């Protein structure tokens, strides 16, 4: 709710971002639930992306629109990719989960891009059959 009220005002709480980043070392404290720390870090990432999006040069907008279009595909495939492929791979090789998250995010865009590319021709074919 706090995010929504600040978005309406087009405000950017920069000092709160630094407070949020201060929780990073808690990822290595076993007594602190990792999910709570990751939720705080996700809100920091949200604000950083939101702030960057307010100052995007116009020539970059077409590429960002394409990425935004793939985001729905990322949403569709991310749980399956995470639970069936990524987590077993990371655990099997003893890799740090927090450090591998950017790799997972980038890897999520590959099947999403394929899904987006295939959906249009399939949609046309289904409409012809109907």
N, CA, C and O atoms as a GROMACS GRO file, in nm:
protein
  520
    1UNK      N    1   0.083  -0.118   0.000
    1UNK     CA    2   0.000   0.000   0.000
    1UNK      C    3   0.088   0.125   0.000
    1UNK      O    4   0.056   0.224  -0.066
    2UNK      N    5   0.196   0.120   0.075
    2UNK     CA    6   0.289   0.234   0.080
    2UNK      C    7   0.344   0.264  -0.058
    2UNK      O    8   0.359   0.380  -0.095
    3UNK      N    9   0.376   0.156  -0.136
    3UNK     CA   10   0.427   0.177  -0.270
    3UNK      C   11   0.326   0.251  -0.357
    3UNK      O   12   0.360   0.345  -0.429
    4UNK      N   13   0.201   0.207  -0.348
    4UNK     CA   14   0.097   0.266  -0.431
    4UNK      C   15   0.077   0.414  -0.404
    4UNK      O   16   0.058   0.491  -0.497
    5UNK      N   17   0.081   0.454  -0.279
    5UNK     CA   18   0.062   0.595  -0.248
    5UNK      C   19   0.178   0.679  -0.300
    5UNK      O   20   0.157   0.792  -0.345
    6UNK      N   21   0.299   0.626  -0.296
    6UNK     CA   22   0.413   0.701  -0.347
    6UNK      C   23   0.417   0.703  -0.499
    6UNK      O   24   0.466   0.799  -0.558
    7UNK      N   25   0.366   0.599  -0.562
    7UNK     CA   26   0.362   0.599  -0.708
    7UNK      C   27   0.268   0.708  -0.758
    7UNK      O   28   0.296   0.772  -0.860
    8UNK      N   29   0.158   0.729  -0.688
    8UNK     CA   30   0.065   0.834  -0.729
    8UNK      C   31   0.131   0.971  -0.721
    8UNK      O   32   0.105   1.057  -0.804
    9UNK      N   33   0.216   0.990  -0.623
    9UNK     CA   34   0.284   1.118  -0.607
    9UNK      C   35   0.409   1.129  -0.692
    9UNK      O   36   0.474   1.233  -0.697
   10UNK      N   37   0.442   1.017  -0.762
   10UNK     CA   38   0.562   1.012  -0.844
   10UNK      C   39   0.686   1.041  -0.759
   10UNK      O   40   0.779   1.109  -0.804
   11UNK      N   41   0.686   0.990  -0.638
   11UNK     CA   42   0.796   1.013  -0.545
   11UNK      C   43   0.892   0.894  -0.547
   11UNK      O   44   0.854   0.783  -0.584
   12UNK      N   45   1.013   0.918  -0.507
   12UNK     CA   46   1.115   0.814  -0.504
   12UNK      C   47   1.183   0.818  -0.368
   12UNK      O   48   1.261   0.909  -0.341
   13UNK      N   49   1.155   0.720  -0.282
   13UNK     CA   50   1.210   0.722  -0.146
   13UNK      C   51   1.353   0.668  -0.142
   13UNK      O   52   1.374   0.554  -0.100
   14UNK      N   53   1.450   0.746  -0.184
   14UNK     CA   54   1.586   0.696  -0.199
   14UNK      C   55   1.647   0.647  -0.068
   14UNK      O   56   1.712   0.543  -0.067
   15UNK      N   57   1.627   0.719   0.042
   15UNK     CA   58   1.687   0.674   0.167
   15UNK      C   59   1.627   0.542   0.213
   15UNK      O   60   1.695   0.464   0.281
   16UNK      N   61   1.504   0.514   0.177
   16UNK     CA   62   1.442   0.387   0.214
   16UNK      C   63   1.503   0.272   0.135
   16UNK      O   64   1.507   0.159   0.183
   17UNK      N   65   1.551   0.302   0.014
   17UNK     CA   66   1.619   0.198  -0.064
   17UNK      C   67   1.746   0.153   0.006
   17UNK      O   68   1.776   0.034   0.010
   18UNK      N   69   1.820   0.247   0.060
   18UNK     CA   70   1.944   0.212   0.132
   18UNK      C   71   1.913   0.132   0.258
   18UNK      O   72   1.987   0.040   0.294
   19UNK      N   73   1.804   0.165   0.324
   19UNK     CA   74   1.763   0.088   0.441
   19UNK      C   75   1.728  -0.054   0.398
   19UNK      O   76   1.763  -0.151   0.465
   20UNK      N   77   1.659  -0.065   0.285
   20UNK     CA   78   1.624  -0.197   0.233
   20UNK      C   79   1.746  -0.279   0.194
   20UNK      O   80   1.750  -0.400   0.219
   21UNK      N   81   1.845  -0.215   0.134
   21UNK     CA   82   1.967  -0.287   0.098
   21UNK      C   83   2.046  -0.332   0.220
   21UNK      O   84   2.125  -0.426   0.212
   22UNK      N   85   2.024  -0.266   0.331
   22UNK     CA   86   2.096  -0.302   0.454
   22UNK      C   87   2.058  -0.441   0.504
   22UNK      O   88   2.129  -0.497   0.588
   23UNK      N   89   1.948  -0.498   0.453
   23UNK     CA   90   1.909  -0.632   0.498
   23UNK      C   91   1.987  -0.742   0.426
   23UNK      O   92   1.977  -0.859   0.464
   24UNK      N   93   2.063  -0.709   0.323
   24UNK     CA   94   2.137  -0.810   0.246
   24UNK      C   95   2.218  -0.906   0.332
   24UNK      O   96   2.211  -1.027   0.311
   25UNK      N   97   2.295  -0.856   0.428
   25UNK     CA   98   2.375  -0.952   0.510
   25UNK      C   99   2.288  -1.052   0.586
   25UNK      O  100   2.338  -1.158   0.626
   26UNK      N  101   2.161  -1.021   0.606
   26UNK     CA  102   2.074  -1.115   0.678
   26UNK      C  103   2.046  -1.243   0.599
   26UNK      O  104   1.997  -1.341   0.654
   27UNK      N  105   2.079  -1.242   0.468
   27UNK     CA  106   2.063  -1.364   0.390
   27UNK      C  107   2.152  -1.476   0.442
   27UNK      O  108   2.121  -1.594   0.422
   28UNK      N  109   2.260  -1.441   0.508
   28UNK     CA  110   2.354  -1.540   0.558
   28UNK      C  111   2.336  -1.570   0.706
   28UNK      O  112   2.419  -1.639   0.766
   29UNK      N  113   2.229  -1.519   0.766
   29UNK     CA  114   2.199  -1.548   0.906
   29UNK      C  115   2.089  -1.654   0.908
   29UNK      O  116   1.977  -1.630   0.864
   30UNK      N  117   2.123  -1.771   0.959
   30UNK     CA  118   2.029  -1.884   0.953
   30UNK      C  119   1.901  -1.861   1.032
   30UNK      O  120   1.797  -1.918   0.999
   31UNK      N  121   1.906  -1.779   1.136
   31UNK     CA  122   1.789  -1.758   1.221
   31UNK      C  123   1.684  -1.668   1.157
   31UNK      O  124   1.570  -1.664   1.202
   32UNK      N  125   1.722  -1.594   1.052
   32UNK     CA  126   1.630  -1.502   0.986
   32UNK      C  127   1.570  -1.571   0.864
   32UNK      O  128   1.644  -1.624   0.781
   33UNK      N  129   1.437  -1.572   0.852
   33UNK     CA  130   1.375  -1.636   0.735
   33UNK      C  131   1.419  -1.568   0.605
   33UNK      O  132   1.406  -1.446   0.590
   34UNK      N  133   1.470  -1.646   0.513
   34UNK     CA  134   1.522  -1.590   0.387
   34UNK      C  135   1.411  -1.524   0.306
   34UNK      O  136   1.435  -1.425   0.237
   35UNK      N  137   1.290  -1.578   0.314
   35UNK     CA  138   1.180  -1.522   0.236
   35UNK      C  139   1.154  -1.377   0.278
   35UNK      O  140   1.127  -1.293   0.192
   36UNK      N  141   1.160  -1.348   0.406
   36UNK     CA  142   1.139  -1.211   0.453
   36UNK      C  143   1.245  -1.118   0.396
   36UNK      O  144   1.213  -1.007   0.353
   37UNK      N  145   1.369  -1.162   0.396
   37UNK     CA  146   1.478  -1.078   0.343
   37UNK      C  147   1.460  -1.060   0.193
   37UNK      O  148   1.477  -0.950   0.141
   38UNK      N  149   1.426  -1.167   0.124
   38UNK     CA  150   1.408  -1.157  -0.022
   38UNK      C  151   1.290  -1.067  -0.058
   38UNK      O  152   1.294  -1.000  -0.161
   39UNK      N  153   1.186  -1.064   0.024
   39UNK     CA  154   1.074  -0.973  -0.002
   39UNK      C  155   1.117  -0.828   0.010
   39UNK      O  156   1.077  -0.743  -0.069
   40UNK      N  157   1.199  -0.799   0.110
   40UNK     CA  158   1.251  -0.662   0.124
   40UNK      C  159   1.339  -0.627   0.005
   40UNK      O  160   1.328  -0.517  -0.050
   41UNK      N  161   1.426  -0.718  -0.036
   41UNK     CA  162   1.512  -0.693  -0.151
   41UNK      C  163   1.431  -0.678  -0.279
   41UNK      O  164   1.467  -0.600  -0.367
   42UNK      N  165   1.320  -0.752  -0.291
   42UNK     CA  166   1.235  -0.739  -0.408
   42UNK      C  167   1.171  -0.601  -0.414
   42UNK      O  168   1.157  -0.544  -0.522
   43UNK      N  169   1.133  -0.547  -0.299
   43UNK     CA  170   1.076  -0.412  -0.300
   43UNK      C  171   1.182  -0.308  -0.336
   43UNK      O  172   1.151  -0.208  -0.402
   44UNK      N  173   1.306  -0.330  -0.294
   44UNK     CA  174   1.414  -0.240  -0.332
   44UNK      C  175   1.436  -0.246  -0.483
   44UNK      O  176   1.452  -0.143  -0.548
   45UNK      N  177   1.435  -0.366  -0.538
   45UNK     CA  178   1.451  -0.382  -0.682
   45UNK      C  179   1.336  -0.317  -0.757
   45UNK      O  180   1.356  -0.254  -0.861
   46UNK      N  181   1.215  -0.331  -0.705
   46UNK     CA  182   1.098  -0.268  -0.767
   46UNK      C  183   1.119  -0.117  -0.778
   46UNK      O  184   1.098  -0.059  -0.885
   47UNK      N  185   1.161  -0.053  -0.669
   47UNK     CA  186   1.180   0.091  -0.672
   47UNK      C  187   1.294   0.133  -0.762
   47UNK      O  188   1.285   0.236  -0.828
   48UNK      N  189   1.399   0.054  -0.767
   48UNK     CA  190   1.511   0.087  -0.856
   48UNK      C  191   1.468   0.080  -1.002
   48UNK      O  192   1.503   0.167  -1.082
   49UNK      N  193   1.392  -0.023  -1.037
   49UNK     CA  194   1.343  -0.035  -1.175
   49UNK      C  195   1.242   0.074  -1.206
   49UNK      O  196   1.243   0.131  -1.315
   50UNK      N  197   1.156   0.104  -1.112
   50UNK     CA  198   1.057   0.211  -1.131
   50UNK      C  199   1.127   0.345  -1.155
   50UNK      O  200   1.090   0.419  -1.246
   51UNK      N  201   1.227   0.374  -1.074
   51UNK     CA  202   1.300   0.501  -1.090
   51UNK      C  203   1.373   0.506  -1.223
   51UNK      O  204   1.375   0.610  -1.290
   52UNK      N  205   1.434   0.395  -1.261
   52UNK     CA  206   1.504   0.392  -1.390
   52UNK      C  207   1.407   0.409  -1.505
   52UNK      O  208   1.439   0.473  -1.605
   53UNK      N  209   1.288   0.352  -1.491
   53UNK     CA  210   1.188   0.363  -1.597
   53UNK      C  211   1.136   0.504  -1.619
   53UNK      O  212   1.084   0.534  -1.726
   54UNK      N  213   1.149   0.589  -1.520
   54UNK     CA  214   1.103   0.728  -1.534
   54UNK      C  215   1.198   0.811  -1.619
   54UNK      O  216   1.164   0.921  -1.662
   55UNK      N  217   1.318   0.758  -1.644
   55UNK     CA  218   1.420   0.835  -1.715
   55UNK      C  219   1.477   0.758  -1.834
   55UNK      O  220   1.593   0.776  -1.869
   56UNK      N  221   1.396   0.674  -1.896
   56UNK     CA  222   1.442   0.594  -2.010
   56UNK      C  223   1.444   0.682  -2.135
   56UNK      O  224   1.344   0.747  -2.166
   57UNK      N  225   1.557   0.685  -2.206
   57UNK     CA  226   1.562   0.760  -2.333
   57UNK      C  227   1.467   0.698  -2.436
   57UNK      O  228   1.450   0.576  -2.441
   58UNK      N  229   1.406   0.782  -2.516
   58UNK     CA  230   1.306   0.738  -2.614
   58UNK      C  231   1.358   0.630  -2.709
   58UNK      O  232   1.280   0.540  -2.744
   59UNK      N  233   1.484   0.633  -2.754
   59UNK     CA  234   1.529   0.527  -2.845
   59UNK      C  235   1.528   0.386  -2.785
   59UNK      O  236   1.525   0.288  -2.858
   60UNK      N  237   1.531   0.376  -2.652
   60UNK     CA  238   1.530   0.246  -2.588
   60UNK      C  239   1.390   0.189  -2.569
   60UNK      O  240   1.374   0.071  -2.538
   61UNK      N  241   1.289   0.271  -2.587
   61UNK     CA  242   1.151   0.228  -2.560
   61UNK      C  243   1.105   0.109  -2.644
   61UNK      O  244   1.039   0.021  -2.590
   62UNK      N  245   1.136   0.102  -2.775
   62UNK     CA  246   1.092  -0.017  -2.850
   62UNK      C  247   1.148  -0.148  -2.794
   62UNK      O  248   1.077  -0.247  -2.786
   63UNK      N  249   1.274  -0.149  -2.757
   63UNK     CA  250   1.334  -0.271  -2.701
   63UNK      C  251   1.269  -0.305  -2.568
   63UNK      O  252   1.246  -0.422  -2.539
   64UNK      N  253   1.240  -0.205  -2.487
   64UNK     CA  254   1.176  -0.229  -2.358
   64UNK      C  255   1.033  -0.279  -2.376
   64UNK      O  256   0.985  -0.361  -2.297
   65UNK      N  257   0.964  -0.231  -2.480
   65UNK     CA  258   0.829  -0.280  -2.508
   65UNK      C  259   0.832  -0.429  -2.542
   65UNK      O  260   0.745  -0.505  -2.501
   66UNK      N  261   0.935  -0.471  -2.618
   66UNK     CA  262   0.947  -0.612  -2.653
   66UNK      C  263   0.971  -0.696  -2.527
   66UNK      O  264   0.908  -0.800  -2.509
   67UNK      N  265   1.061  -0.650  -2.441
   67UNK     CA  266   1.086  -0.720  -2.315
   67UNK      C  267   0.960  -0.726  -2.230
   67UNK      O  268   0.930  -0.828  -2.168
   68UNK      N  269   0.886  -0.616  -2.227
   68UNK     CA  270   0.761  -0.614  -2.150
   68UNK      C  271   0.662  -0.716  -2.206
   68UNK      O  272   0.588  -0.779  -2.130
   69UNK      N  273   0.659  -0.731  -2.336
   69UNK     CA  274   0.572  -0.830  -2.398
   69UNK      C  275   0.610  -0.972  -2.359
   69UNK      O  276   0.523  -1.058  -2.347
   70UNK      N  277   0.738  -0.997  -2.341
   70UNK     CA  278   0.784  -1.130  -2.301
   70UNK      C  279   0.758  -1.157  -2.154
   70UNK      O  280   0.759  -1.273  -2.112
   71UNK      N  281   0.733  -1.053  -2.076
   71UNK     CA  282   0.716  -1.072  -1.932
   71UNK      C  283   0.597  -1.162  -1.898
   71UNK      O  284   0.602  -1.236  -1.800
   72UNK      N  285   0.493  -1.158  -1.977
   72UNK     CA  286   0.380  -1.248  -1.950
   72UNK      C  287   0.425  -1.393  -1.969
   72UNK      O  288   0.388  -1.481  -1.891
   73UNK      N  289   0.504  -1.416  -2.072
   73UNK     CA  290   0.559  -1.550  -2.092
   73UNK      C  291   0.649  -1.592  -1.977
   73UNK      O  292   0.648  -1.709  -1.936
   74UNK      N  293   0.726  -1.499  -1.924
   74UNK     CA  294   0.810  -1.528  -1.807
   74UNK      C  295   0.721  -1.567  -1.690
   74UNK      O  296   0.750  -1.661  -1.617
   75UNK      N  297   0.614  -1.494  -1.674
   75UNK     CA  298   0.519  -1.525  -1.567
   75UNK      C  299   0.465  -1.667  -1.582
   75UNK      O  300   0.452  -1.740  -1.484
   76UNK      N  301   0.434  -1.707  -1.705
   76UNK     CA  302   0.377  -1.839  -1.729
   76UNK      C  303   0.476  -1.953  -1.704
   76UNK      O  304   0.437  -2.060  -1.657
   77UNK      N  305   0.604  -1.932  -1.735
   77UNK     CA  306   0.700  -2.042  -1.728
   77UNK      C  307   0.787  -2.040  -1.602
   77UNK      O  308   0.858  -2.137  -1.577
   78UNK      N  309   0.784  -1.934  -1.524
   78UNK     CA  310   0.885  -1.921  -1.419
   78UNK      C  311   0.873  -2.025  -1.308
   78UNK      O  312   0.975  -2.072  -1.257
   79UNK      N  313   0.753  -2.062  -1.268
   79UNK     CA  314   0.741  -2.161  -1.161
   79UNK      C  315   0.789  -2.299  -1.206
   79UNK      O  316   0.860  -2.368  -1.132
   80UNK      N  317   0.750  -2.338  -1.326
   80UNK     CA  318   0.793  -2.468  -1.377
   80UNK      C  319   0.945  -2.469  -1.394
   80UNK      O  320   1.011  -2.564  -1.353
   81UNK      N  321   0.998  -2.365  -1.453
   81UNK     CA  322   1.143  -2.357  -1.473
   81UNK      C  323   1.216  -2.356  -1.339
   81UNK      O  324   1.320  -2.421  -1.324
   82UNK      N  325   1.163  -2.283  -1.243
   82UNK     CA  326   1.229  -2.274  -1.112
   82UNK      C  327   1.226  -2.407  -1.039
   82UNK      O  328   1.329  -2.454  -0.992
   83UNK      N  329   1.109  -2.469  -1.028
   83UNK     CA  330   1.097  -2.588  -0.944
   83UNK      C  331   1.149  -2.715  -1.011
   83UNK      O  332   1.204  -2.802  -0.942
   84UNK      N  333   1.134  -2.728  -1.141
   84UNK     CA  334   1.174  -2.852  -1.207
   84UNK      C  335   1.315  -2.850  -1.264
   84UNK      O  336   1.378  -2.955  -1.278
   85UNK      N  337   1.365  -2.731  -1.297
   85UNK     CA  338   1.495  -2.724  -1.363
   85UNK      C  339   1.599  -2.651  -1.278
   85UNK      O  340   1.704  -2.706  -1.247
   86UNK      N  341   1.569  -2.528  -1.241
   86UNK     CA  342   1.671  -2.441  -1.183
   86UNK      C  343   1.711  -2.481  -1.041
   86UNK      O  344   1.830  -2.497  -1.013
   87UNK      N  345   1.615  -2.498  -0.951
   87UNK     CA  346   1.650  -2.532  -0.812
   87UNK      C  347   1.725  -2.665  -0.802
   87UNK      O  348   1.825  -2.672  -0.730
   88UNK      N  349   1.681  -2.771  -0.870
   88UNK     CA  350   1.760  -2.894  -0.864
   88UNK      C  351   1.902  -2.877  -0.919
   88UNK      O  352   1.997  -2.935  -0.866
   89UNK      N  353   1.916  -2.796  -1.025
   89UNK     CA  354   2.050  -2.772  -1.081
   89UNK      C  355   2.139  -2.697  -0.982
   89UNK      O  356   2.253  -2.736  -0.960
   90UNK      N  357   2.086  -2.590  -0.922
   90UNK     CA  358   2.163  -2.510  -0.827
   90UNK      C  359   2.200  -2.593  -0.705
   90UNK      O  360   2.315  -2.589  -0.660
   91UNK      N  361   2.105  -2.669  -0.652
   91UNK     CA  362   2.133  -2.751  -0.534
   91UNK      C  363   2.229  -2.865  -0.566
   91UNK      O  364   2.315  -2.898  -0.485
   92UNK      N  365   2.215  -2.923  -0.683
   92UNK     CA  366   2.302  -3.034  -0.723
   92UNK      C  367   2.447  -2.993  -0.743
   92UNK      O  368   2.538  -3.074  -0.725
   93UNK      N  369   2.468  -2.867  -0.781
   93UNK     CA  370   2.604  -2.819  -0.804
   93UNK      C  371   2.657  -2.733  -0.689
   93UNK      O  372   2.767  -2.680  -0.698
   94UNK      N  373   2.579  -2.718  -0.581
   94UNK     CA  374   2.624  -2.641  -0.465
   94UNK      C  375   2.645  -2.494  -0.493
   94UNK      O  376   2.734  -2.432  -0.435
   95UNK      N  377   2.564  -2.436  -0.582
   95UNK     CA  378   2.577  -2.294  -0.617
   95UNK      C  379   2.495  -2.208  -0.522
   95UNK      O  380   2.395  -2.256  -0.469
   96UNK      N  381   2.535  -2.083  -0.500
   96UNK     CA  382   2.458  -1.995  -0.411
   96UNK      C  383   2.329  -1.950  -0.480
   96UNK      O  384   2.333  -1.894  -0.590
   97UNK      N  385   2.217  -1.972  -0.415
   97UNK     CA  386   2.087  -1.941  -0.475
   97UNK      C  387   2.073  -1.792  -0.503
   97UNK      O  388   2.027  -1.754  -0.610
   98UNK      N  389   2.110  -1.708  -0.407
   98UNK     CA  390   2.095  -1.563  -0.426
   98UNK      C  391   2.181  -1.514  -0.542
   98UNK      O  392   2.138  -1.427  -0.618
   99UNK      N  393   2.301  -1.568  -0.557
   99UNK     CA  394   2.389  -1.527  -0.666
   99UNK      C  395   2.344  -1.578  -0.801
   99UNK      O  396   2.374  -1.517  -0.904
  100UNK      N  397   2.272  -1.689  -0.802
  100UNK     CA  398   2.227  -1.748  -0.928
  100UNK      C  399   2.093  -1.693  -0.975
  100UNK      O  400   2.048  -1.724  -1.086
  101UNK      N  401   2.028  -1.611  -0.893
  101UNK     CA  402   1.896  -1.559  -0.931
  101UNK      C  403   1.900  -1.479  -1.061
  101UNK      O  404   1.811  -1.496  -1.143
  102UNK      N  405   2.000  -1.391  -1.084
  102UNK     CA  406   2.002  -1.321  -1.214
  102UNK      C  407   2.012  -1.417  -1.333
  102UNK      O  408   1.955  -1.391  -1.439
  103UNK      N  409   2.083  -1.527  -1.316
  103UNK     CA  410   2.092  -1.628  -1.422
  103UNK      C  411   1.955  -1.689  -1.447
  103UNK      O  412   1.914  -1.707  -1.562
  104UNK      N  413   1.885  -1.720  -1.339
  104UNK     CA  414   1.750  -1.776  -1.351
  104UNK      C  415   1.657  -1.679  -1.422
  104UNK      O  416   1.579  -1.718  -1.509
  105UNK      N  417   1.666  -1.551  -1.385
  105UNK     CA  418   1.580  -1.451  -1.448
  105UNK      C  419   1.608  -1.441  -1.597
  105UNK      O  420   1.515  -1.438  -1.678
  106UNK      N  421   1.734  -1.436  -1.633
  106UNK     CA  422   1.769  -1.430  -1.776
  106UNK      C  423   1.724  -1.556  -1.848
  106UNK      O  424   1.674  -1.550  -1.961
  107UNK      N  425   1.743  -1.671  -1.784
  107UNK     CA  426   1.702  -1.798  -1.846
  107UNK      C  427   1.551  -1.807  -1.862
  107UNK      O  428   1.503  -1.877  -1.951
  108UNK      N  429   1.476  -1.738  -1.780
  108UNK     CA  430   1.330  -1.740  -1.790
  108UNK      C  431   1.282  -1.670  -1.916
  108UNK      O  432   1.174  -1.701  -1.967
  109UNK      N  433   1.360  -1.576  -1.967
  109UNK     CA  434   1.318  -1.502  -2.085
  109UNK      C  435   1.329  -1.586  -2.212
  109UNK      O  436   1.260  -1.557  -2.310
  110UNK      N  437   1.414  -1.687  -2.214
  110UNK     CA  438   1.430  -1.769  -2.335
  110UNK      C  439   1.301  -1.844  -2.368
  110UNK      O  440   1.249  -1.829  -2.478
  111UNK      N  441   1.248  -1.926  -2.275
  111UNK     CA  442   1.121  -1.991  -2.310
  111UNK      C  443   1.006  -1.893  -2.325
  111UNK      O  444   0.911  -1.919  -2.399
  112UNK      N  445   1.013  -1.780  -2.255
  112UNK     CA  446   0.908  -1.679  -2.270
  112UNK      C  447   0.909  -1.619  -2.410
  112UNK      O  448   0.803  -1.598  -2.469
  113UNK      N  449   1.028  -1.593  -2.463
  113UNK     CA  450   1.038  -1.538  -2.599
  113UNK      C  451   0.986  -1.640  -2.701
  113UNK      O  452   0.918  -1.604  -2.797
  114UNK      N  453   1.019  -1.767  -2.679
  114UNK     CA  454   0.970  -1.872  -2.768
  114UNK      C  455   0.818  -1.882  -2.758
  114UNK      O  456   0.750  -1.892  -2.860
  115UNK      N  457   0.766  -1.880  -2.638
  115UNK     CA  458   0.622  -1.887  -2.617
  115UNK      C  459   0.551  -1.770  -2.685
  115UNK      O  460   0.446  -1.789  -2.747
  116UNK      N  461   0.607  -1.652  -2.674
  116UNK     CA  462   0.548  -1.534  -2.738
  116UNK      C  463   0.552  -1.546  -2.890
  116UNK      O  464   0.455  -1.512  -2.958
  117UNK      N  465   0.664  -1.594  -2.944
  117UNK     CA  466   0.678  -1.607  -3.089
  117UNK      C  467   0.582  -1.712  -3.145
  117UNK      O  468   0.532  -1.697  -3.256
  118UNK      N  469   0.559  -1.818  -3.070
  118UNK     CA  470   0.473  -1.927  -3.117
  118UNK      C  471   0.325  -1.894  -3.098
  118UNK      O  472   0.240  -1.945  -3.172
  119UNK      N  473   0.293  -1.812  -3.002
  119UNK     CA  474   0.152  -1.788  -2.970
  119UNK      C  475   0.077  -1.718  -3.083
  119UNK      O  476  -0.040  -1.748  -3.105
  120UNK      N  477   0.140  -1.627  -3.153
  120UNK     CA  478   0.070  -1.554  -3.260
  120UNK      C  479   0.031  -1.647  -3.375
  120UNK      O  480  -0.085  -1.649  -3.415
  121UNK      N  481   0.125  -1.725  -3.431
  121UNK     CA  482   0.084  -1.816  -3.540
  121UNK      C  483  -0.017  -1.922  -3.493
  121UNK      O  484  -0.109  -1.957  -3.568
  122UNK      N  485   0.000  -1.971  -3.372
  122UNK     CA  486  -0.098  -2.068  -3.321
  122UNK      C  487  -0.235  -2.006  -3.304
  122UNK      O  488  -0.337  -2.070  -3.333
  123UNK      N  489  -0.239  -1.883  -3.257
  123UNK     CA  490  -0.366  -1.814  -3.242
  123UNK      C  491  -0.437  -1.795  -3.375
  123UNK      O  492  -0.558  -1.813  -3.385
  124UNK      N  493  -0.360  -1.759  -3.478
  124UNK     CA  494  -0.419  -1.743  -3.613
  124UNK      C  495  -0.472  -1.876  -3.665
  124UNK      O  496  -0.580  -1.882  -3.724
  125UNK      N  497  -0.395  -1.983  -3.643
  125UNK     CA  498  -0.437  -2.115  -3.691
  125UNK      C  499  -0.565  -2.160  -3.620
  125UNK      O  500  -0.654  -2.218  -3.683
  126UNK      N  501  -0.574  -2.135  -3.492
  126UNK     CA  502  -0.695  -2.173  -3.417
  126UNK      C  503  -0.815  -2.093  -3.465
  126UNK      O  504  -0.926  -2.147  -3.475
  127UNK      N  505  -0.795  -1.964  -3.494
  127UNK     CA  506  -0.905  -1.882  -3.544
  127UNK      C  507  -0.955  -1.931  -3.679
  127UNK      O  508  -1.074  -1.926  -3.707
  128UNK      N  509  -0.864  -1.979  -3.763
  128UNK     CA  510  -0.904  -2.031  -3.894
  128UNK      C  511  -0.986  -2.158  -3.878
  128UNK      O  512  -1.079  -2.183  -3.956
  129UNK      N  513  -0.952  -2.239  -3.777
  129UNK     CA  514  -1.027  -2.363  -3.756
  129UNK      C  515  -1.167  -2.336  -3.700
  129UNK      O  516  -1.258  -2.416  -3.721
  130UNK      N  517  -1.184  -2.227  -3.632
  130UNK     CA  518  -1.314  -2.198  -3.566
  130UNK      C  519  -1.417  -2.148  -3.662
  130UNK      O  520  -1.530  -2.120  -3.621
   0.00000   0.00000   0.00000
